[in-house]
């Protein structure tokens, strides 16, 4: 079995692990009673730490696998079919991200709730894909080191400058746009600094592609990821303190006092090292299918847990109300149920989409028939009434 296939196996296994950790993390964090959130409790503190690893791993792996496929072929620039597919995928994730926050009951009242405009993980991953494509198109036809160099520089700049830009609420921008840059309005994720994890994942994939024929690719990758991981976790804070003492630049001091981005990147590197080390045990078909169905799993989990479209999810009824004796088996059940539903959807996706398309077409035909036969008089009456109302309103304003 070649390096190429094994590499995809361990990446899909990482995606499966990350999405399953996200499921249990969201369930426990949303439903566990606040009385049991004790940081002095070893079990809770360990769970909390590893929950914080999930999102960085997910963003990094997303950047890795997308860029791996983007640079896999011989075509470059706009001639690369992966560019068009990537743009479509990025926009799709943005649309799905907003749809999951839509509340139909609010629409019936003629309202779009403020939560609709908040930014979540799908928005950021979709925009990250578009960002990687933008960097790719601007650099790929130039020097061969420019594309990976810009990706690495993007991560470093976003992470180092994070203490400076995170304080701004961007009130001068429309709230829908500002939510991508600040958490002040309630966004869960923001494109900066999280794009930094996607861009470093893209950088890693370029290195893997460049050295794919190297005989000792995996041993070298394991050693490199382990060294970088431990270095970032245990020595990066001291490094930034030394930079501050050497240069006097306050930004390095700020990173030293809140160095979570580089430490989490160290966690990600160690996760890569572990999964590459055990890559030969990660060709299980079920694990790979889970890793390839992360979008479906995410959508279904969001509907069940947070009540997309209706607002009536588990979070609405059980928000911060359960003890560990209920949360732990509940989380396992939630993970299993969501995963099974998603895999069933993926297995029958073509049939389900066909049925939905047929239903939409039928509703459209019925609506057009009703409009032609009975709806036109009502529509004309509505337009006339609206016109008279507007005329009266303008007269009142004029007076």
C-alpha positions in Angstrom: 0.0 0.0 0.0 1.5 3.3 -1.1 2.2 6.4 1.0 -0.6 8.3 -0.7 -3.4 6.0 0.4 -2.1 5.7 4.0 -1.9 9.4 4.3 -5.6 9.8 3.3 -6.5 7.1 5.8 -4.9 8.8 8.8 -6.5 12.1 7.8 -9.9 10.6 7.5 -9.4 8.9 10.9 -8.4 12.3 12.4 -11.6 13.9 11.0 -13.6 11.1 12.5 -12.0 11.5 15.9 -12.4 15.3 15.8 -16.1 15.2 14.8 -16.9 12.6 17.5 -15.1 14.7 20.1 -17.1 17.7 18.9 -20.3 15.7 19.4 -19.6 14.8 23.0 -18.1 18.2 23.7 -21.1 20.1 22.6 -23.5 17.7 24.4 -21.7 17.8 27.7 -20.9 21.5 27.6 -24.5 22.4 26.7 -26.3 20.1 29.2 -24.0 19.6 32.2 -25.2 21.4 35.3 -23.0 24.3 36.3 -22.7 22.8 39.8 -20.5 20.1 38.3 -18.2 22.4 36.4 -15.3 22.3 38.9 -11.9 23.0 37.5 -10.3 21.5 40.5 -11.8 18.1 39.6 -9.2 16.1 37.6 -11.7 14.4 35.3 -13.5 17.6 34.4 -10.3 19.6 33.9 -8.8 16.8 31.6 -12.1 16.7 29.6 -12.1 20.5 29.3 -8.5 20.6 28.1 -9.1 17.9 25.4 -12.4 19.6 24.4 -10.3 22.7 23.6 -8.1 20.6 21.2 -11.0 19.6 19.0 -11.7 22.8 17.1 -8.0 23.4 16.3 -7.6 19.9 15.0 -10.8 20.2 12.9 -9.7 23.4 11.3 -6.2 22.2 10.6 -7.4 18.9 9.1 -9.9 20.8 7.0 -7.1 23.0 5.6 -4.9 19.9 5.1 -7.3 17.7 3.2 -8.7 20.5 1.0 -5.2 21.7 0.0 -4.0 18.1 -0.5 -6.8 17.6 -3.1 -6.2 21.1 -4.6 -2.5 20.5 -5.4 -2.8 16.8 -6.2 -3.2 17.1 -9.9 -1.1 18.7 -12.6 -3.3 21.6 -13.5 -2.7 24.9 -11.8 -4.6 28.2 -11.4 -8.1 28.5 -12.8 -7.4 25.4 -15.0 -7.4 23.3 -11.8 -11.0 21.8 -11.5 -10.5 21.7 -7.7 -10.7 25.6 -7.7 -14.2 25.6 -9.0 -15.2 22.8 -6.7 -13.6 24.5 -3.7 -15.4 27.8 -4.4 -18.7 25.9 -4.6 -17.9 24.0 -1.4 -16.9 27.2 0.5 -20.1 29.0 -0.5 -22.1 25.9 0.4 -20.7 25.8 3.9 -21.5 29.5 4.4 -25.1 29.0 3.2 -25.6 25.9 5.4 -24.1 27.7 8.3 -26.7 30.5 8.0 -29.6 28.0 7.3 -28.8 26.1 10.5 -29.3 29.3 12.5 -32.6 30.2 10.8 -35.8 30.0 12.8 -39.0 29.3 10.8 -41.2 30.4 13.7 -39.5 33.8 13.5 -40.0 33.9 9.7 -43.7 33.4 10.2 -43.8 36.5 12.4 -41.8 38.4 9.8 -38.6 38.4 12.0 -35.1 37.2 11.5 -33.6 36.7 15.0 -30.2 38.2 15.8 -28.7 34.7 16.3 -29.0 34.2 12.5 -26.2 36.6 11.9 -23.8 34.9 14.4 -20.7 33.1 13.0 -20.0 29.5 13.7 -17.6 26.8 12.7 -19.1 26.1 9.2 -18.9 29.8 8.3 -15.2 30.0 9.2 -14.3 26.7 7.5 -16.2 27.8 4.3 -14.4 31.2 4.4 -11.1 29.5 5.1 -11.5 27.3 2.0 -12.1 30.5 -0.1 -9.1 32.1 1.6 -6.8 29.2 0.7 -8.0 29.3 -2.9 -7.3 33.0 -3.0 -3.7 32.5 -1.8 -3.3 29.6 -4.2 -4.4 31.6 -7.2 -2.2 34.5 -6.3 1.0 32.5 -5.7 0.9 29.0 -7.3 2.2 30.1 -10.7 5.2 32.0 -9.2 8.1 30.6 -7.1 7.4 27.1 -5.8 8.1 28.2 -2.2 5.7 31.2 -2.3 2.4 29.3 -1.8 3.6 27.4 1.3 5.5 30.5 2.5 2.4 32.7 2.4 0.4 30.0 4.2 2.9 29.7 7.0 3.3 33.5 7.3 -0.5 33.9 7.5 -0.6 31.6 10.5 2.2 33.3 12.3 0.8 36.8 11.7 -2.7 35.9 12.8 -1.5 34.2 15.9 1.1 36.7 17.0 -1.1 39.8 16.4 -4.2 38.1 18.0 -3.9 40.0 21.3 -4.0 43.3 19.4 -7.0 42.7 17.1 -9.2 40.7 19.4 -10.0 43.8 21.4 -11.8 45.5 18.6 -15.6 45.2 18.3 -15.8 46.7 14.8 -18.9 48.7 15.4 -18.3 50.7 12.2 -19.1 47.6 10.2 -22.5 46.0 9.5 -23.1 43.5 12.3 -23.3 40.6 9.8 -19.7 41.3 8.7 -18.4 42.4 12.1 -19.4 39.0 13.5 -16.7 37.4 11.4 -14.1 39.5 13.2 -15.3 39.8 16.8 -17.1 37.7 19.4 -18.6 40.9 21.0 -22.0 40.1 19.5 -22.0 36.4 20.4 -20.2 34.7 17.5 -18.8 31.3 18.5 -15.9 31.5 16.1 -14.3 34.3 14.1 -12.3 34.0 10.9 -9.3 35.5 12.6 -7.4 33.8 14.2 -9.1 30.5 13.2 -8.1 30.8 9.6 -4.5 30.4 10.9 -5.2 26.8 11.8 -6.6 26.1 8.3 -3.6 27.8 6.6 -1.1 25.8 8.7 -3.0 22.6 7.8 -2.7 23.7 4.1 1.1 24.3 4.7 1.5 20.8 6.1 -0.3 19.3 3.1 2.1 21.1 0.7 5.1 19.6 2.6 3.5 16.1 2.5 3.0 16.5 -1.3 6.5 17.7 -1.9 8.1 14.8 0.0 5.6 12.1 -0.9 8.2 9.9 -2.6 10.7 10.3 0.3 11.5 6.8 1.6 11.3 7.8 5.3 8.4 10.2 4.9 6.4 8.9 7.8 9.2 8.4 10.4 10.4 12.0 9.5 6.8 13.3 9.8 6.3 11.6 13.2 9.5 13.0 14.6 8.9 16.5 13.2 5.4 16.7 14.5 6.4 15.4 17.9 9.3 17.9 18.2 7.2 20.8 17.0 4.3 19.8 19.2 6.4 19.5 22.4 8.3 22.7 21.5 5.2 24.7 21.1 3.5 23.3 24.2 6.4 23.8 26.6 8.8 26.3 25.1 6.8 28.8 22.9 5.7 31.0 25.9 9.3 31.4 27.1 10.4 32.1 23.5 8.0 35.0 23.2 9.1 36.3 26.6 12.7 36.3 25.3 11.6 38.1 22.1 9.9 40.7 24.2 13.0 41.2 26.4 15.2 41.4 23.3 13.0 43.7 21.1 10.8 45.5 23.7 7.8 44.9 21.4 4.7 44.7 23.6 2.9 42.3 21.3 5.3 39.5 22.3 4.6 40.1 25.9 0.9 39.9 25.3 1.4 36.5 23.5 3.4 35.3 26.5 0.6 36.0 28.9 -2.1 34.4 26.8 -0.3 31.9 24.5 -3.3 29.6 23.8 -3.0 29.6 20.0 0.5 28.3 19.8 0.0 25.8 22.6 -3.1 24.5 20.9 -1.1 24.2 17.7 1.4 22.1 19.6 -1.5 19.9 20.7 -2.5 19.6 17.0 1.0 18.6 16.0 1.0 15.8 18.6 -2.3 14.6 17.4 -0.9 14.4 13.9 2.1 12.5 15.2 0.0 10.0 17.0 -2.4 9.3 14.1 0.5 9.0 11.6 2.3 6.6 14.1 -0.8 4.3 14.2 -1.9 4.9 10.6 -1.8 1.1 9.7 -4.6 0.5 12.1 -6.8 3.2 10.7 -8.2 1.6 7.5 -11.4 0.5 9.2 -14.2 1.2 6.7 -16.6 2.5 9.4 -14.0 5.0 10.7 -13.3 6.2 7.2 -17.0 6.7 6.4 -17.4 8.8 9.6 -14.4 10.9 8.6 -15.9 11.4 5.1 -19.4 12.3 6.5 -18.4 15.1 8.9 -20.7 17.7 7.3 -23.8 15.5 7.5 -22.9 14.6 11.1 -22.5 18.3 12.0 -25.8 19.3 10.4 -27.8 16.5 12.1 -26.1 17.1 15.5 -26.9 20.8 15.2 -30.6 20.1 14.5 -31.0 17.7 17.4 -28.9 19.6 20.0 -29.7 23.2 19.2 -33.0 22.9 17.4 -32.2 24.4 14.0 -35.3 25.8 12.2 -37.5 25.5 15.3 -35.4 26.4 18.2 -36.6 23.2 20.0 -33.6 21.1 20.6 -32.1 19.3 23.6 -30.3 22.5 24.6 -33.7 24.3 24.8 -35.2 21.8 27.2 -32.1 20.6 29.2 -29.8 23.6 29.1 -27.2 23.2 32.0 -29.5 20.9 34.0 -28.0 17.4 34.0 -25.7 15.6 36.3 -22.7 13.6 35.1 -24.6 10.3 35.7 -27.0 11.4 32.9 -24.7 13.5 30.8 -22.1 10.7 30.2 -24.4 8.0 28.9 -26.4 10.7 27.2 -23.4 11.9 25.3 -22.5 8.4 24.2 -26.1 7.8 23.0 -26.1 11.2 21.2 -22.8 10.4 19.4 -24.1 7.0 18.3 -27.5 8.2 17.2 -26.1 11.2 15.3 -23.5 9.1 13.6 -25.9 6.4 12.5 -28.4 8.9 11.1 -25.6 10.7 9.2 -24.3 7.4 7.7 -27.8 6.4 6.8 -28.3 9.7 5.0 -25.0 9.4 3.2 -26.0 5.8 2.1 -29.3 7.0 0.7 -28.3 10.6 -0.2 -29.2 10.3 -3.9 -32.7 8.9 -3.2 -33.4 11.5 -0.5 -32.3 14.4 -2.7 -34.5 13.0 -5.6 -37.5 12.8 -3.3 -37.0 16.3 -2.0 -36.5 17.6 -5.5 -39.8 15.9 -6.6 -41.6 17.3 -3.5 -40.4 20.9 -4.2 -41.3 20.6 -7.9 -44.8 19.3 -6.9 -45.4 22.2 -4.5 -44.2 24.7 -7.1 -46.6 23.2 -9.7 -49.5 23.3 -7.3 -48.7 26.9 -6.3 -48.5 28.0 -9.9 -51.8 26.2 -10.7 -53.5 27.9 -7.7 -52.1 31.3 -8.6 -53.4 30.9 -12.2 -56.9 29.8 -11.2 -57.7 31.3 -7.8 -54.8 33.3 -6.6 -54.7 36.1 -9.1 -57.8 37.9 -7.8 -56.5 37.7 -4.3 -53.0 38.8 -5.4 -54.5 41.8 -7.2 -56.6 42.7 -4.2 -53.5 42.5 -2.0 -51.5 44.7 -4.3 -54.3 47.3 -4.5 -54.8 47.3 -0.7 -51.0 47.8 -0.3 -51.0 50.6 -2.8 -53.9 52.4 -1.0 -52.1 51.9 2.4 -48.9 53.4 1.0 -50.7 56.4 -0.5 -52.4 57.1 2.9 -49.1 56.8 4.6 -47.3 59.2 2.3 -50.2 61.7 2.8 -49.8 61.5 6.5 -46.1 62.1 6.3 -46.6 65.0 3.9 -49.2 66.5 6.3 
